[in-house]
Amino acid sequence: MFQRVFVLLFVLISISAKAQFNVHELGKKQLYFGIAVGANMADFTIIRKPKSIENDTIKTLRPRMGPGFNLGIICNYQFHRYFDLRFIPTLSFSDKSIEYTQKGRPPVVKKTIQSIYLDFPVLLRYKSEPIKDFRIYVIAGIRYDFDLASNQKARRATDIVKLKKHDLCVEAGIGFMYYFPYFILSPEIKFTHGVLNIHEPTDGLIYSRVLDKLFSRAFTLTINLEG
């Protein structure tokens, strides 16, 4: 599958090179829209509670990355030759895991937390001087996340880790813009880190009570199509 995607991208870039399209013509457009399709790898930054009698059974805990994917709608406002303001409402799926090493059996337990987010990022993009039909850019901003699959209110299970519904993150990344006659193709990679503690403390949950704070973290590879 990935080979087919790379072949398709190569063909599109080749067609673009032959077209000799002038990037400045598309650069005059102030407001345009598009779609963003991506894959992510997500985990947590973990801060453990200070050692105490109640969590002596847990020796270590480590974050483990899990796969996911994103689908978003792009609204781009080009207010300067080199600067864009971007708003990209996104539906995002991710799996994040924590691996516990504990006394007794089983010695290793992995807890996977599935999330479905509505993401609302506001990003500022700086673009380089065009080289024919090609540009490099850097992007950064903030993002609000609402977890539709949050287990914050769950009561039945005693071995879960609860997460809060709301999160606020900072994002930064780099990408490449390829100008075609009727659209712009932009592969992009971003790093995201949460600034809010999303752990819902619950003393009665055996895998939750050893945690002090959890912060979301993710790497995302996105293909943007805009026109």
C-alpha positions, 0 to 999 in steps of 0.5 A: 500500500505504501509503495503505491502511495509513493508511486502516486506522489512521484507521478504527481510531482513529475506531472507538476515539473512538466507543467511549469506552473507559476507558483505566484498565480496560486499565491494570489489566492487569500482564502482556500480550503482542502482536506488533510489525511494522516497517520499518527503515533501517540503515547504519554509523558508520564509523571509517577507519584512519589513512592508510597506503600500503596504503589509498591506493587508497581515496579516500573511503568513505561509509555508505549506508542500506538497507531492512529489516523486523522481526517480533517478539513483545512481552512487556510487564510494567506494574509502575507506572501510568506504567512498563512493562518490555518484552522483545521478541524479534525477527527482523530483516532489514537491508541496510547498504552502504558506498560506496567512491571509489577510484583506477582503474576502477571509480571507485565501488564499493558493498558491500552487507552483508545481515544477518539478526538475532535481536534481544533488546531489554530496554526501559523505557517511560514513559507519559504521563497518558491523554487519553481513549483516547490516550497518548504514551510514550518508551522506551529500553534495551539490545539484544543482536543475533546475526547469523545471516547473519554472514560472519565465517568466509568465506574465498573472496572477497577483496572482502567486508567481514566482520562479527562475529556479536555486537552490543550496542546502545542504543535510544531512541524515542517512540510513541503508544498508542491503546486499543481495547476489546480491544487496544492499537495503538502506532505507534513510532519508534526510533533504535538505535546499536551500542556494539561494533565489529562489523568483523572485521579482515582484512588480505587483503580490499581493502575491509576493510583500510581500515576501523578500526571499524564500528558499526551504526545504524538507524531503525525504524518499528514498529506494535505490537498488544497485548492 
